[in-house]
Amino acid sequence: MFSKIGELIFENEAVSKTSDFKMGLEVEMHRVDGTGNLSEEPYPAAIGDQKINPWITNDFLETMSEVVTPAASNALDAMHYLYSINTALRTALSPGEFLWPLSMPPKLTPERIKIAQAGPEKERYFKEWLKHHRVAEGAPCGAHINLSIDERLITMVYQKMPERFADEKEVRNYLYTIVAQGFVRYRWLLTYLFGASPIAEGNYFETGKELTRPVRSLRQSREYGFGSKFTPDYTDLEHYVQVIERAVAKKEIYTAAQFHGPVRFKGATELKQLQKEGIAYLELRMLDLDPTSYVGIRTGTLRFIRLLASYFIMSPALNKNEVFDALEVAERRNELVALEDPTKPSQLAEAATALIEHLKVYIDLIQAGPEYQELIEDMEYRVKIPMNTPSARLVRNIKDGSLTEYALKRAKGYQKSALLALHPFRDFEDHAKLSANELKAKLFRGSWEPQHREEI
């Protein structure tokens, strides 16, 4: 089951470090009014200037609020940050404003759509993007997870295998690459387990290209959802950079920042510098919002992501000459799963069961805690009974081809909870200027507790 690196990690009793990722979260949600239309209110003044606020900003549309957390050492801390900052955003909304809990946007009406006032550079980028895309293509929201591998693990692998790696940067690049390959290769499973965008509201589709039935995840579909339309290459960092640079040269994307693949190598902003300095962390972009969560994602989902990342580190990697073709197959599988009827068994149910069986064995081998046993049982149950997947549950709430009634009920309930909660911040405009460490200190003074404990 283990690769040579996995065996080395296992023999040195360092398996726990393979899941000790620092984790940062970015969660986007639209601001809407009480009828489920995009809000016409300005960016909330109580949370400072959207051009400089690192914790609550706008992404593409003025209504598209994005909460960004500091890096956390575990899933519980990550959720604590997310609850705190999300609640700060909710309590800053204008009366009658709410956060839309679905990945697919509410009904789009031209007079309500405004591009984010995020500064001259970003606004130029948005305007250039709109020359090649419809507004609707940039409107879906999601949850992004940033993962950085424990540096102690990287150091140990280098010290134990100096004949294989020239330095720690090479180890780092290798480990991040095989984790990225793993997530892209099994993205279809995440789409099945966590897909939650079965339909779109009015004016999302191009005329004549409407989908007439619910699916597992519109957002995760290459044809209908959000993402770059060219195929990235995760063979290694060099291939990754080359393909993105080629896409920019061909004007398939405007800038490297416009690459919105399922996984992004992160570090230096410029691609050439990234190639020189190496990968610092991964950004995972394959999760729909979970509308049953106040913050759009659950702790169990984060644990499953950490479990998969650990499993990928420990498992044999694809041969370099097989990576591109294998991930092209994975792309087709993801499209297949994304556009399946969410209430029926997946065509890849057998493959999903096989991977989950491997994960169950892996959990036993590394002696993971009972929370992981419960988690994998839940994932297995979703595969066996598709009606327990998030998208299938949403289908039950569709009325007259719309989820607006359901979404507004959720949004108003969450907003009421936020207003009743003890506000974690006073004068957030000042808190927006804090560094990550200063913000962490404020959040962990113990004066605020989340209201939705069942999500943690």
N, C-alpha and C positions, 0 to 999 in steps of 0.2 A: 504493500500500500504506500510506503514512504519512498521518496527519492533519496539519493545519497545525502543531500542537504537535510532532508527530513529525518533520516536515520541519525545524522550527526546531532541535530537538535534534540531528538528523542533521547539519545544516549547521554547527552549532557544535561538532561532534565530541564530543558529550556523551552518546552512546548508552550508553557503559559505565556512566554514572551511573544509567541506568534499571534496572539490575540490581544496583546497589550497595545493596541493602536491608540494614538491620540486621535480624537474624533471631533471634527467641527461640522456643524449643520447649517444649511442654507435652505430656507423654506419660503416659497412664494405663495401669496394669496391675493386675489383681487379685492379691492374695496368696492362694495356695492351699496345701493340704497335699499329701502324696505320693500321695494317691488321686485328686486332681483336684477336691476339694471346697473351697469357700471356707474359708480358714484361720480358726481360732478363737483364734489368738494375737493379743495386743494390738499396737497400733502400736509399731514397733520402738523400744525405749527408747534405743538407741545413737545415734539421729539427732535426739534432742531432742523438744521439745513440738510436736505437730502443729498446735496453735493459732497458733503464732508462726513456725514454720519456713517460710521463703519458698521453699526449694528442693525439699523433699520434704514433701508434705502429703497429705491424704485428700480425695477428691471424692465426696460423697454416701454411699457405704458405707465402713465402717471398713476393709474389705479393699481398697479402691480407691485404691491408692497412685499419686500423681501427681508426676512429676519435672518441675521447672520450671527452665529454664536462664536465665542472664543473656543479654542481647542480644549477638549475635555479628556480625562484619562480613562473614563469608562462611560457606559451607556447611561447610567443614572445621572451622572454629572452633566452629560450633554443635554439630557432632557430637562434638567433643572435650569440650565442657561436658557434653553429654548422657551420654556414656560415663562420665565421671568421677562424676557425681552418681548415675547409675543403678547403678554399681558400689558406691558408698557405701551405697545402699539395699540391694542384694543381700547385701553382707557384714554388714549389720545384721539380716537376717532370722533368725528362730529356726531351730534345726536342724530339718530336715524341711519347711521352708517354701520356696516357689518363686514366681516371678512368671509368671502365666498369659500366654502370648504372643499370644493371640487377642483380637480385638475383642469377640466375643460371649462372655458370661460362662460359667463352668463350670456344671454342674448346680446349680440354685438350690434350696436346702432352707430352709424358714422358720426352723428353729432355729439356722442358721448366719448369718443375715442380721442385721447390726447397722448402724444409721445412724452415720455418722462423728461422732466427738466433736470437732467443729471449732469449738466456742464457742457461746454462747447464741444469737447472731444467726443463724448458719448453721443451727444445729439447729432453730430455729423455722421457718426457710425450708424445710428438708427435710421437717419434719412437715406443714407446710401443703401442700407439693407432693404428699405421699403421700395427702392427702385426695382428690386428683383423678387420681392415677395409680397404676398397679401398680408394685411395687418393681422388677420386671423391666425396665420402661421406662427406668429410670435406671441400669441395670447395664452396658450396653455401654461399652467403652473405645475410645479413639482417640488420634490424634496431631494436635495443634493447632499451627499455625505462625503466629507473629506477625511481620508485616512492617512496617517503617517506611521510607519513601522518603527518599533522600539529600536533606538540606536544601539542598545546593548546587544540585541540579536545580530545586528549587522556587524558589529565589532567581533563578536564571538565567531561567526561564520568565517570572517576574513582571517582571524588568528588560527583557526583550525584548518583552513583550506588555502594557504598562501600560494600553493602551486596552481590553483585554479583562477584566482582573482588577483589582479594587479594591485588593487587598493580597495578601500572601503566604498568609494564612489561606484566602482564596478559591481560590488556586491549589492549595493543599494539599487542601482539601475536594474540589475537582474531580478531581484526579488519583487520590485514594483512591477516589472514587466510581466512576470508570470502570474502575479495577482490580477493585473489588468486583463491578461489573456483569459484567465479563469472566469472573471465576471462577464466578459464579452461572450465567451463560449457558452455560459449558462444563463445568459440574460433572459432567455425564453422562460426559464423556470421562475425567475423573479417576476416576469410579466404575468405568468399564470397565478402565482401565489399572492401577489400584491397589486395586480392591475385593478384600477378603480375608475375607469373612464369609458363606460359602455356606450354612451351617446354624446352628441354635441347639441347645444342649444341653437337657437335661430341664427342664421347668417354666418355660420362657421364654414360650411362647405362651399366650394365653388358651384355655381349653377350647373346642374346636370351631373354632378359627381357626388351627390348625397348618398350616404349609407342609409338603408331602409330597415336595418335590424341592429339590435345591440351587439356589441363585441366586448372582448375582455379589456382592451386598452387602446383607445384611439390615440392617446398621447404617445404610446410606445410603438405605434405603427409607423414605419418609414413612409408609407404612402400618404397617410392622413395626419400624422402627428408632428411633433416638434423635434427637430434635429437636422444635422447636416445630411445632404442627399448623396454625397460621395462616400466611398468605402475607405475608412482609415486603415492603416497598417500597424498592427501592434507587435510585429516580429521583434523589434527592439527599438530603442530610442531613436537611432539613426533613421530607420525606415519611417517611423512615426513623423519625424520632422520633415523628411523629404516629401511625403505624400501631402502634408498640409501646405508646405511651400508650393508644391505643384498646383494644388487647388487654388491657392491665391493667385499664382501666375496665370492660370486659365480663367480667372475671375469666377470660379465656382463658389468661392467665398470672398468677401471683401478684405478681411484681415484674418490673421491666425486666431484672433479672439472670437471670430465668428464660427469656429469649429465647435459644434455642439454634439459631439459623439457621446456614446454611452459611458465612456471613461475618458478622462483627460489626464495627461501627465502634467503635473504642476511644479512650479519652482520659479525660475527666472521668467519674466514676462516675455522677453524676446526669444524666439525659437533657437537662434544660434547660441545665445547665452545659456538656454536650457540644456542644449546638447553639450556645452562646455562644462557647466556646473553640475549637471545631473538632476535626476528627479528628486524632488523634496517630499512630495505626497501625491496621492491620487484623488481625483474628484469623480465620484460615482453619480451618474445622472439618469438612472433607469427606474426611479420610483415615482409612481403617481402619489398625489396627496391621499391620505387616508381620512375620509370625511367623518369617520366615527371618532376621530381624535381631535381634541381641542387645538392641537398644534400641527396636525397634518401628518404625524408619524408616531409610531408606538415604540416603546422600549424593546419589545420582542422582535420587531423588525431590525432594529440596530444590532441586537444580539445575533440574529441570523446572519446579518452581513459580516459581523466579526467572525462567526463560526466558519463561514465560507472562505473568508480571506485566510484564516489560519489553515484550513484544509488545503487551499491552493498552494500556500508556502510549503507545506509538508509533502505534497504529491508530486509525482513525476511530471515534468514539463513537456509540452509538445516539442518535437524537433523543429528547428528553425525553418526548414524547408516545407514544413506542414502547416505552419501557423496561419498564413494568409488564407489558404484554401479552407482550413478548418473553421476559421472565423467567418468566412463567406457563407458556409453551410449554417453556422449558428445564426447569422443575420436572417437567412431564409426561414429558419425555425422560429425565430422570434416573430417575424411577420405572420407566419402561420398561426401561432398561438395568440398573438395580439388581436387577430381578426376572427377568431373562433367564437361560436356561440358560448357565452360564459356560463350558461346553465347546464351545459352538456360536457361529458368527459372530453378531455383534450386528446388529440391524436398522438400527443407525446406523453400520455399518462404513464406508459410503461417505462419510458426513459426517465421520467421524473421519479417514479418509484425506485428505480435502480440507483439513482444518485442519492436519494434519501436513505436507502439502505446502507450505502457507503458512509454517509454522514453519521448514521446510528452507530456503526462499527467504530468510526473515528472518535465519536464522543466517549465510547466505552474505553478505547485504547488510551486516550489522554485523561480519562477520569474527570471529565467536565462535571460541573455541578448539576443538581436536580433541575434547575431552571432550564438548562439546555435539553435535558430529557423531555421535559414538558413541551418545550418549544418544537422539537423535532416531531413529536407526536401530533401537535397541532398542524404542522406543515403536511405530514402524512395524511391526516384527516381531510385536508383541503384537496389533496390529489384524488383521494378515493371518492369524496363527495363534493363535486364542483359547486353545489349550491352554497357551500360554506366559504367560497372565495369572496373577496370584497366586491368584485364586479357583479357577480350573480346576486348578491344581497341588494345591490343598488337597483338591479333590474326590477325587483319586487316593488320599488318605490317610484317607478316611472308612471306618470299620469299624463295622458294626452301627448305622448312623445317627449315629455319634458321631466327633468329632475328639479325644476325650480322650487316647487312647493317643499320638497324634501330638504333641499339645500338651505332655503330660507329658515326653515324650522330649526335646523342644526345651527345655522349662523346666529340666529337670535338667542338661542339657548346658551351658546358659548359666550356671546356678548354680555348677557345678563350675569353669567358666572364671573366674567372678568370684572365687571363693575362692582360686584359684591365682594371681590377678593381684596385683601390688603395690598395696595399698590406697592410693588417691589422697589419703585424708584420715586423720588421726589425731584421735580425739575429735571426731567430726562434730557432736556436740551444741554444741560451741563454734563450729565453722565455720558452723552454721546461723544464727548471729547476725551473720555478716559481711555487709557491703554487697556489691552486685554487683561493684564495682571491686575490693574486697578479695578476693572469691572468685576473680575472674579472675586476680589476681596469684598466688594459691595454685595455681591449676590450671596456669598456664603457667610454672611454675618448671622444667619439663622433667624432673621426677622420675617421671612416670608415662606410659606409652604404652598405648594400647588393644590388647587381645589379638586383636580381630577386624579386622585391617587390610583384609580383602577387602571389608568393608562401606564403607570410606572410599575 
